[in-house]
Amino acid sequence: MSYAHTEVAQIAAISSNRCIGKNNELPWHISADLQHFKSMTTKENDSKIQGIVIMGRKTFESMGSKPLPKRVSFIVTTQMDYAETKGLTDSSNAYVVHNLDDALTQAASLAHGAHLDTIWVIGGERVFSDALMYTDRIELTHVNTDIADGDAFYPELPERFKVADESEQMHDEKSDLSFKFTTYKVETDK
């Protein structure tokens, strides 16, 4: 599928009932998952841009309204004055766009120039749903818990996505939660 010869990948941590957020925050804190996210979305290279992420406004705000280190952030919002109100007009590592298509087009162009082969879609719920049709790979951390009062959920995976790789079940001592990393790829006809 890919977008302008650049892989589009999604990354998220989801509960057993597909919850990804509660009150605009992650419903848990698992250090290994945060490290996994960082290592997946950052590619060490000589360029000052080591990763490209696309997210919605609420996801950006849940991270303190600051771009992720060493990565360029594309923030999708319908608020036309968002860049001005957040002081992002002169930022070289955060771009405000008003639809997913613009985010993907600009991110693919930037990825090509920075020699990055993957654009990461990192949330939230609506951006994940809208981006599924362009997505080649999905990296999910399956957290073995139910979040009864969550308010953001990961979409059901279309049937074309099949498990390509899976880690062992792991356990986070601090949160007392079990989790595993799973890679899904689009199954292509052989």
ZABA-850576 format. One record per residue (C-alpha): residue number from 1; residue in three letters; x, y, z. Coordinates in steps of 0.05 Angstrom, whole numbers, plus 5000, padded with zeros to 4 digits. Each point is the difference from the previous one (the first is absolute). Example, Ala and Ser with C-alpha at 12.3 -4.5 7.8 and 13.67 -1.06 7.14 Angstrom:
BEGIN
<rec><vexza>1</vexza><volum>ala</volum><xx>5246</xx><yy>4910</yy><zz>5156</zz></rec>
<rec><vexza>2</vexza><volum>ser</volum><xx>5027</xx><yy>5069</yy><zz>4987</zz></rec>
//
This chain:
BEGIN
<rec><vexza>1</vexza><volum>met</volum><xx>5000</xx><yy>5000</yy><zz>5000</zz></rec>
<rec><vexza>2</vexza><volum>ser</volum><xx>5051</xx><yy>5051</yy><zz>5025</zz></rec>
<rec><vexza>3</vexza><volum>tyr</volum><xx>4997</xx><yy>5074</yy><zz>4989</zz></rec>
<rec><vexza>4</vexza><volum>ala</volum><xx>5046</xx><yy>5027</yy><zz>4946</zz></rec>
<rec><vexza>5</vexza><volum>his</volum><xx>5048</xx><yy>4940</yy><zz>5010</zz></rec>
<rec><vexza>6</vexza><volum>thr</volum><xx>5004</xx><yy>5012</yy><zz>5075</zz></rec>
<rec><vexza>7</vexza><volum>glu</volum><xx>4973</xx><yy>4949</yy><zz>5049</zz></rec>
<rec><vexza>8</vexza><volum>val</volum><xx>4943</xx><yy>5025</yy><zz>5043</zz></rec>
<rec><vexza>9</vexza><volum>ala</volum><xx>5001</xx><yy>4965</yy><zz>5068</zz></rec>
<rec><vexza>10</vexza><volum>gln</volum><xx>4956</xx><yy>5008</yy><zz>5061</zz></rec>
<rec><vexza>11</vexza><volum>ile</volum><xx>5023</xx><yy>4990</yy><zz>5071</zz></rec>
<rec><vexza>12</vexza><volum>ala</volum><xx>4956</xx><yy>4996</yy><zz>5062</zz></rec>
<rec><vexza>13</vexza><volum>ala</volum><xx>4991</xx><yy>4965</yy><zz>5067</zz></rec>
<rec><vexza>14</vexza><volum>ile</volum><xx>4931</xx><yy>4971</yy><zz>5008</zz></rec>
<rec><vexza>15</vexza><volum>ser</volum><xx>4962</xx><yy>4965</yy><zz>5056</zz></rec>
<rec><vexza>16</vexza><volum>ser</volum><xx>4962</xx><yy>4935</yy><zz>4992</zz></rec>
<rec><vexza>17</vexza><volum>asn</volum><xx>4938</xx><yy>5042</yy><zz>4985</zz></rec>
<rec><vexza>18</vexza><volum>arg</volum><xx>5040</xx><yy>5043</yy><zz>4949</zz></rec>
<rec><vexza>19</vexza><volum>cys</volum><xx>5005</xx><yy>5061</yy><zz>5046</zz></rec>
<rec><vexza>20</vexza><volum>ile</volum><xx>5058</xx><yy>5047</yy><zz>4983</zz></rec>
<rec><vexza>21</vexza><volum>gly</volum><xx>4982</xx><yy>5060</yy><zz>5044</zz></rec>
<rec><vexza>22</vexza><volum>lys</volum><xx>4964</xx><yy>5027</yy><zz>5060</zz></rec>
<rec><vexza>23</vexza><volum>asn</volum><xx>4992</xx><yy>5074</yy><zz>5014</zz></rec>
<rec><vexza>24</vexza><volum>asn</volum><xx>5050</xx><yy>5015</yy><zz>4945</zz></rec>
<rec><vexza>25</vexza><volum>glu</volum><xx>5054</xx><yy>4957</yy><zz>5033</zz></rec>
<rec><vexza>26</vexza><volum>leu</volum><xx>5027</xx><yy>4930</yy><zz>4992</zz></rec>
<rec><vexza>27</vexza><volum>pro</volum><xx>4962</xx><yy>4955</yy><zz>5049</zz></rec>
<rec><vexza>28</vexza><volum>trp</volum><xx>5065</xx><yy>4970</yy><zz>5026</zz></rec>
<rec><vexza>29</vexza><volum>his</volum><xx>5075</xx><yy>5014</yy><zz>5005</zz></rec>
<rec><vexza>30</vexza><volum>ile</volum><xx>5043</xx><yy>4943</yy><zz>4974</zz></rec>
<rec><vexza>31</vexza><volum>ser</volum><xx>5073</xx><yy>5020</yy><zz>4992</zz></rec>
<rec><vexza>32</vexza><volum>ala</volum><xx>5016</xx><yy>4944</yy><zz>4950</zz></rec>
<rec><vexza>33</vexza><volum>asp</volum><xx>4942</xx><yy>5023</yy><zz>4956</zz></rec>
<rec><vexza>34</vexza><volum>leu</volum><xx>5024</xx><yy>5072</yy><zz>5000</zz></rec>
<rec><vexza>35</vexza><volum>gln</volum><xx>5070</xx><yy>4977</yy><zz>4982</zz></rec>
<rec><vexza>36</vexza><volum>his</volum><xx>4971</xx><yy>4956</yy><zz>4945</zz></rec>
<rec><vexza>37</vexza><volum>phe</volum><xx>4962</xx><yy>5060</yy><zz>4973</zz></rec>
<rec><vexza>38</vexza><volum>lys</volum><xx>5063</xx><yy>5043</yy><zz>5000</zz></rec>
<rec><vexza>39</vexza><volum>ser</volum><xx>5043</xx><yy>4947</yy><zz>4967</zz></rec>
<rec><vexza>40</vexza><volum>met</volum><xx>4948</xx><yy>4987</yy><zz>4946</zz></rec>
<rec><vexza>41</vexza><volum>thr</volum><xx>4986</xx><yy>5073</yy><zz>4983</zz></rec>
<rec><vexza>42</vexza><volum>thr</volum><xx>5073</xx><yy>5023</yy><zz>5002</zz></rec>
<rec><vexza>43</vexza><volum>lys</volum><xx>5052</xx><yy>4976</yy><zz>4950</zz></rec>
<rec><vexza>44</vexza><volum>glu</volum><xx>5071</xx><yy>5019</yy><zz>5018</zz></rec>
<rec><vexza>45</vexza><volum>asn</volum><xx>5032</xx><yy>5034</yy><zz>4940</zz></rec>
<rec><vexza>46</vexza><volum>asp</volum><xx>5043</xx><yy>5060</yy><zz>4981</zz></rec>
<rec><vexza>47</vexza><volum>ser</volum><xx>4939</xx><yy>5043</yy><zz>4987</zz></rec>
<rec><vexza>48</vexza><volum>lys</volum><xx>4972</xx><yy>5044</yy><zz>5054</zz></rec>
<rec><vexza>49</vexza><volum>ile</volum><xx>4932</xx><yy>4969</yy><zz>4983</zz></rec>
<rec><vexza>50</vexza><volum>gln</volum><xx>5000</xx><yy>4930</yy><zz>5027</zz></rec>
<rec><vexza>51</vexza><volum>gly</volum><xx>4925</xx><yy>4986</yy><zz>4994</zz></rec>
<rec><vexza>52</vexza><volum>ile</volum><xx>4934</xx><yy>5027</yy><zz>4976</zz></rec>
<rec><vexza>53</vexza><volum>val</volum><xx>4935</xx><yy>4993</yy><zz>5039</zz></rec>
<rec><vexza>54</vexza><volum>ile</volum><xx>4929</xx><yy>5020</yy><zz>4983</zz></rec>
<rec><vexza>55</vexza><volum>met</volum><xx>4949</xx><yy>5011</yy><zz>5056</zz></rec>
<rec><vexza>56</vexza><volum>gly</volum><xx>4936</xx><yy>5036</yy><zz>5016</zz></rec>
<rec><vexza>57</vexza><volum>arg</volum><xx>4996</xx><yy>5063</yy><zz>5042</zz></rec>
<rec><vexza>58</vexza><volum>lys</volum><xx>4978</xx><yy>4965</yy><zz>5064</zz></rec>
<rec><vexza>59</vexza><volum>thr</volum><xx>5058</xx><yy>4950</yy><zz>4995</zz></rec>
<rec><vexza>60</vexza><volum>phe</volum><xx>5048</xx><yy>5059</yy><zz>4991</zz></rec>
<rec><vexza>61</vexza><volum>glu</volum><xx>4970</xx><yy>5035</yy><zz>5061</zz></rec>
<rec><vexza>62</vexza><volum>ser</volum><xx>5004</xx><yy>4935</yy><zz>5041</zz></rec>
<rec><vexza>63</vexza><volum>met</volum><xx>5076</xx><yy>5003</yy><zz>4989</zz></rec>
<rec><vexza>64</vexza><volum>gly</volum><xx>5005</xx><yy>5070</yy><zz>5028</zz></rec>
<rec><vexza>65</vexza><volum>ser</volum><xx>4990</xx><yy>5035</yy><zz>4933</zz></rec>
<rec><vexza>66</vexza><volum>lys</volum><xx>5073</xx><yy>4990</yy><zz>4983</zz></rec>
<rec><vexza>67</vexza><volum>pro</volum><xx>5029</xx><yy>4963</yy><zz>4940</zz></rec>
<rec><vexza>68</vexza><volum>leu</volum><xx>5036</xx><yy>4934</yy><zz>5016</zz></rec>
<rec><vexza>69</vexza><volum>pro</volum><xx>5076</xx><yy>5005</yy><zz>5003</zz></rec>
<rec><vexza>70</vexza><volum>lys</volum><xx>5037</xx><yy>4986</yy><zz>4935</zz></rec>
<rec><vexza>71</vexza><volum>arg</volum><xx>4934</xx><yy>4990</yy><zz>4963</zz></rec>
<rec><vexza>72</vexza><volum>val</volum><xx>4958</xx><yy>5045</yy><zz>4957</zz></rec>
<rec><vexza>73</vexza><volum>ser</volum><xx>4927</xx><yy>5003</yy><zz>5022</zz></rec>
<rec><vexza>74</vexza><volum>phe</volum><xx>4941</xx><yy>5012</yy><zz>4954</zz></rec>
<rec><vexza>75</vexza><volum>ile</volum><xx>4939</xx><yy>5021</yy><zz>5040</zz></rec>
<rec><vexza>76</vexza><volum>val</volum><xx>4932</xx><yy>4991</yy><zz>4967</zz></rec>
<rec><vexza>77</vexza><volum>thr</volum><xx>4946</xx><yy>5048</yy><zz>5024</zz></rec>
<rec><vexza>78</vexza><volum>thr</volum><xx>4940</xx><yy>5036</yy><zz>4972</zz></rec>
<rec><vexza>79</vexza><volum>gln</volum><xx>5018</xx><yy>5062</yy><zz>5041</zz></rec>
<rec><vexza>80</vexza><volum>met</volum><xx>5026</xx><yy>5048</yy><zz>4949</zz></rec>
<rec><vexza>81</vexza><volum>asp</volum><xx>5038</xx><yy>5044</yy><zz>5049</zz></rec>
<rec><vexza>82</vexza><volum>tyr</volum><xx>5031</xx><yy>4942</yy><zz>5039</zz></rec>
<rec><vexza>83</vexza><volum>ala</volum><xx>5072</xx><yy>5013</yy><zz>4977</zz></rec>
<rec><vexza>84</vexza><volum>glu</volum><xx>4995</xx><yy>5073</yy><zz>5023</zz></rec>
<rec><vexza>85</vexza><volum>thr</volum><xx>4967</xx><yy>4985</yy><zz>5067</zz></rec>
<rec><vexza>86</vexza><volum>lys</volum><xx>5052</xx><yy>4946</yy><zz>5017</zz></rec>
<rec><vexza>87</vexza><volum>gly</volum><xx>5059</xx><yy>5041</yy><zz>4975</zz></rec>
<rec><vexza>88</vexza><volum>leu</volum><xx>5017</xx><yy>4949</yy><zz>4946</zz></rec>
<rec><vexza>89</vexza><volum>thr</volum><xx>5004</xx><yy>5046</yy><zz>4939</zz></rec>
<rec><vexza>90</vexza><volum>asp</volum><xx>5076</xx><yy>5004</yy><zz>4999</zz></rec>
<rec><vexza>91</vexza><volum>ser</volum><xx>5012</xx><yy>4929</yy><zz>5024</zz></rec>
<rec><vexza>92</vexza><volum>ser</volum><xx>5044</xx><yy>4956</yy><zz>4956</zz></rec>
<rec><vexza>93</vexza><volum>asn</volum><xx>4979</xx><yy>4937</yy><zz>5035</zz></rec>
<rec><vexza>94</vexza><volum>ala</volum><xx>4925</xx><yy>5008</yy><zz>5006</zz></rec>
<rec><vexza>95</vexza><volum>tyr</volum><xx>4951</xx><yy>5014</yy><zz>4944</zz></rec>
<rec><vexza>96</vexza><volum>val</volum><xx>4926</xx><yy>5013</yy><zz>5007</zz></rec>
<rec><vexza>97</vexza><volum>val</volum><xx>4957</xx><yy>4972</yy><zz>4943</zz></rec>
<rec><vexza>98</vexza><volum>his</volum><xx>4925</xx><yy>4999</yy><zz>4993</zz></rec>
<rec><vexza>99</vexza><volum>asn</volum><xx>4989</xx><yy>4930</yy><zz>4970</zz></rec>
<rec><vexza>100</vexza><volum>leu</volum><xx>5034</xx><yy>4933</yy><zz>5000</zz></rec>
<rec><vexza>101</vexza><volum>asp</volum><xx>5014</xx><yy>5001</yy><zz>4925</zz></rec>
<rec><vexza>102</vexza><volum>asp</volum><xx>5042</xx><yy>5064</yy><zz>5008</zz></rec>
<rec><vexza>103</vexza><volum>ala</volum><xx>5036</xx><yy>4969</yy><zz>5059</zz></rec>
<rec><vexza>104</vexza><volum>leu</volum><xx>5017</xx><yy>4937</yy><zz>4960</zz></rec>
<rec><vexza>105</vexza><volum>thr</volum><xx>5021</xx><yy>5038</yy><zz>4938</zz></rec>
<rec><vexza>106</vexza><volum>gln</volum><xx>5046</xx><yy>5048</yy><zz>5037</zz></rec>
<rec><vexza>107</vexza><volum>ala</volum><xx>5027</xx><yy>4944</yy><zz>5045</zz></rec>
<rec><vexza>108</vexza><volum>ala</volum><xx>5016</xx><yy>4956</yy><zz>4940</zz></rec>
<rec><vexza>109</vexza><volum>ser</volum><xx>5037</xx><yy>5057</yy><zz>4966</zz></rec>
<rec><vexza>110</vexza><volum>leu</volum><xx>5039</xx><yy>5015</yy><zz>5064</zz></rec>
<rec><vexza>111</vexza><volum>ala</volum><xx>5014</xx><yy>4925</yy><zz>5011</zz></rec>
<rec><vexza>112</vexza><volum>his</volum><xx>5029</xx><yy>4995</yy><zz>4930</zz></rec>
<rec><vexza>113</vexza><volum>gly</volum><xx>5047</xx><yy>5059</yy><zz>5012</zz></rec>
<rec><vexza>114</vexza><volum>ala</volum><xx>5021</xx><yy>4974</yy><zz>5068</zz></rec>
<rec><vexza>115</vexza><volum>his</volum><xx>5011</xx><yy>4928</yy><zz>4974</zz></rec>
<rec><vexza>116</vexza><volum>leu</volum><xx>4947</xx><yy>4972</yy><zz>5047</zz></rec>
<rec><vexza>117</vexza><volum>asp</volum><xx>4959</xx><yy>4942</yy><zz>4974</zz></rec>
<rec><vexza>118</vexza><volum>thr</volum><xx>4943</xx><yy>5003</yy><zz>5050</zz></rec>
<rec><vexza>119</vexza><volum>ile</volum><xx>4949</xx><yy>5052</yy><zz>5022</zz></rec>
<rec><vexza>120</vexza><volum>trp</volum><xx>4969</xx><yy>4984</yy><zz>5068</zz></rec>
<rec><vexza>121</vexza><volum>val</volum><xx>4927</xx><yy>5013</yy><zz>5016</zz></rec>
<rec><vexza>122</vexza><volum>ile</volum><xx>4997</xx><yy>5005</yy><zz>5076</zz></rec>
<rec><vexza>123</vexza><volum>gly</volum><xx>4928</xx><yy>5018</yy><zz>5016</zz></rec>
<rec><vexza>124</vexza><volum>gly</volum><xx>4948</xx><yy>5013</yy><zz>5022</zz></rec>
<rec><vexza>125</vexza><volum>glu</volum><xx>4938</xx><yy>4961</yy><zz>4984</zz></rec>
<rec><vexza>126</vexza><volum>arg</volum><xx>4976</xx><yy>5040</yy><zz>4940</zz></rec>
<rec><vexza>127</vexza><volum>val</volum><xx>5069</xx><yy>5007</yy><zz>4968</zz></rec>
<rec><vexza>128</vexza><volum>phe</volum><xx>5011</xx><yy>4925</yy><zz>5008</zz></rec>
<rec><vexza>129</vexza><volum>ser</volum><xx>4933</xx><yy>4985</yy><zz>4967</zz></rec>
<rec><vexza>130</vexza><volum>asp</volum><xx>5010</xx><yy>5049</yy><zz>4943</zz></rec>
<rec><vexza>131</vexza><volum>ala</volum><xx>5071</xx><yy>4976</yy><zz>4986</zz></rec>
<rec><vexza>132</vexza><volum>leu</volum><xx>4983</xx><yy>4925</yy><zz>4997</zz></rec>
<rec><vexza>133</vexza><volum>met</volum><xx>4988</xx><yy>5002</yy><zz>4925</zz></rec>
<rec><vexza>134</vexza><volum>tyr</volum><xx>5071</xx><yy>5025</yy><zz>4989</zz></rec>
<rec><vexza>135</vexza><volum>thr</volum><xx>5034</xx><yy>4957</yy><zz>5053</zz></rec>
<rec><vexza>136</vexza><volum>asp</volum><xx>5050</xx><yy>4944</yy><zz>4982</zz></rec>
<rec><vexza>137</vexza><volum>arg</volum><xx>5019</xx><yy>4978</yy><zz>5070</zz></rec>
<rec><vexza>138</vexza><volum>ile</volum><xx>4972</xx><yy>5005</yy><zz>5070</zz></rec>
<rec><vexza>139</vexza><volum>glu</volum><xx>5041</xx><yy>4993</yy><zz>5065</zz></rec>
<rec><vexza>140</vexza><volum>leu</volum><xx>4954</xx><yy>4986</yy><zz>5058</zz></rec>
<rec><vexza>141</vexza><volum>thr</volum><xx>5018</xx><yy>4990</yy><zz>5073</zz></rec>
<rec><vexza>142</vexza><volum>his</volum><xx>4945</xx><yy>4955</yy><zz>5027</zz></rec>
<rec><vexza>143</vexza><volum>val</volum><xx>4992</xx><yy>5018</yy><zz>5074</zz></rec>
<rec><vexza>144</vexza><volum>asn</volum><xx>4964</xx><yy>4945</yy><zz>5038</zz></rec>
<rec><vexza>145</vexza><volum>thr</volum><xx>4948</xx><yy>5042</yy><zz>5036</zz></rec>
<rec><vexza>146</vexza><volum>asp</volum><xx>4930</xx><yy>5027</yy><zz>4988</zz></rec>
<rec><vexza>147</vexza><volum>ile</volum><xx>4989</xx><yy>5075</yy><zz>5007</zz></rec>
<rec><vexza>148</vexza><volum>ala</volum><xx>4927</xx><yy>5008</yy><zz>5019</zz></rec>
<rec><vexza>149</vexza><volum>asp</volum><xx>4997</xx><yy>5076</yy><zz>4997</zz></rec>
<rec><vexza>150</vexza><volum>gly</volum><xx>5046</xx><yy>5014</yy><zz>4941</zz></rec>
<rec><vexza>151</vexza><volum>asp</volum><xx>4979</xx><yy>5052</yy><zz>4949</zz></rec>
<rec><vexza>152</vexza><volum>ala</volum><xx>5045</xx><yy>4987</yy><zz>4940</zz></rec>
<rec><vexza>153</vexza><volum>phe</volum><xx>5004</xx><yy>4933</yy><zz>4965</zz></rec>
<rec><vexza>154</vexza><volum>tyr</volum><xx>5042</xx><yy>4969</yy><zz>4945</zz></rec>
<rec><vexza>155</vexza><volum>pro</volum><xx>4960</xx><yy>4979</yy><zz>4938</zz></rec>
<rec><vexza>156</vexza><volum>glu</volum><xx>4987</xx><yy>4928</yy><zz>4983</zz></rec>
<rec><vexza>157</vexza><volum>leu</volum><xx>5054</xx><yy>4975</yy><zz>4952</zz></rec>
<rec><vexza>158</vexza><volum>pro</volum><xx>4977</xx><yy>4987</yy><zz>4929</zz></rec>
<rec><vexza>159</vexza><volum>glu</volum><xx>5007</xx><yy>4927</yy><zz>4979</zz></rec>
<rec><vexza>160</vexza><volum>arg</volum><xx>5058</xx><yy>5016</yy><zz>4953</zz></rec>
<rec><vexza>161</vexza><volum>phe</volum><xx>5046</xx><yy>5009</yy><zz>5061</zz></rec>
<rec><vexza>162</vexza><volum>lys</volum><xx>5032</xx><yy>4936</yy><zz>5025</zz></rec>
<rec><vexza>163</vexza><volum>val</volum><xx>5047</xx><yy>4987</yy><zz>5058</zz></rec>
<rec><vexza>164</vexza><volum>ala</volum><xx>5071</xx><yy>5003</yy><zz>4972</zz></rec>
<rec><vexza>165</vexza><volum>asp</volum><xx>5039</xx><yy>4998</yy><zz>5065</zz></rec>
<rec><vexza>166</vexza><volum>glu</volum><xx>4986</xx><yy>4994</yy><zz>5074</zz></rec>
<rec><vexza>167</vexza><volum>ser</volum><xx>5042</xx><yy>5008</yy><zz>5063</zz></rec>
<rec><vexza>168</vexza><volum>glu</volum><xx>4997</xx><yy>4956</yy><zz>5062</zz></rec>
<rec><vexza>169</vexza><volum>gln</volum><xx>4950</xx><yy>5021</yy><zz>5053</zz></rec>
<rec><vexza>170</vexza><volum>met</volum><xx>5036</xx><yy>5050</yy><zz>5047</zz></rec>
<rec><vexza>171</vexza><volum>his</volum><xx>4983</xx><yy>5027</yy><zz>5068</zz></rec>
<rec><vexza>172</vexza><volum>asp</volum><xx>5008</xx><yy>5071</yy><zz>5025</zz></rec>
<rec><vexza>173</vexza><volum>glu</volum><xx>5016</xx><yy>4999</yy><zz>5075</zz></rec>
<rec><vexza>174</vexza><volum>lys</volum><xx>4979</xx><yy>5072</yy><zz>5014</zz></rec>
<rec><vexza>175</vexza><volum>ser</volum><xx>4931</xx><yy>4997</yy><zz>4969</zz></rec>
<rec><vexza>176</vexza><volum>asp</volum><xx>4993</xx><yy>4924</yy><zz>5011</zz></rec>
<rec><vexza>177</vexza><volum>leu</volum><xx>4975</xx><yy>4993</yy><zz>4929</zz></rec>
<rec><vexza>178</vexza><volum>ser</volum><xx>5018</xx><yy>4947</yy><zz>4948</zz></rec>
<rec><vexza>179</vexza><volum>phe</volum><xx>5010</xx><yy>5021</yy><zz>4928</zz></rec>
<rec><vexza>180</vexza><volum>lys</volum><xx>5029</xx><yy>4978</yy><zz>4934</zz></rec>
<rec><vexza>181</vexza><volum>phe</volum><xx>5022</xx><yy>5034</yy><zz>4936</zz></rec>
<rec><vexza>182</vexza><volum>thr</volum><xx>4965</xx><yy>4978</yy><zz>4935</zz></rec>
<rec><vexza>183</vexza><volum>thr</volum><xx>5016</xx><yy>5020</yy><zz>4929</zz></rec>
<rec><vexza>184</vexza><volum>tyr</volum><xx>4944</xx><yy>4996</yy><zz>4948</zz></rec>
<rec><vexza>185</vexza><volum>lys</volum><xx>5013</xx><yy>5007</yy><zz>4926</zz></rec>
<rec><vexza>186</vexza><volum>val</volum><xx>4955</xx><yy>5002</yy><zz>4940</zz></rec>
<rec><vexza>187</vexza><volum>glu</volum><xx>4997</xx><yy>4930</yy><zz>4971</zz></rec>
<rec><vexza>188</vexza><volum>thr</volum><xx>5017</xx><yy>5004</yy><zz>4926</zz></rec>
<rec><vexza>189</vexza><volum>asp</volum><xx>4977</xx><yy>4949</yy><zz>4950</zz></rec>
<rec><vexza>190</vexza><volum>lys</volum><xx>5056</xx><yy>4954</yy><zz>4982</zz></rec>
//
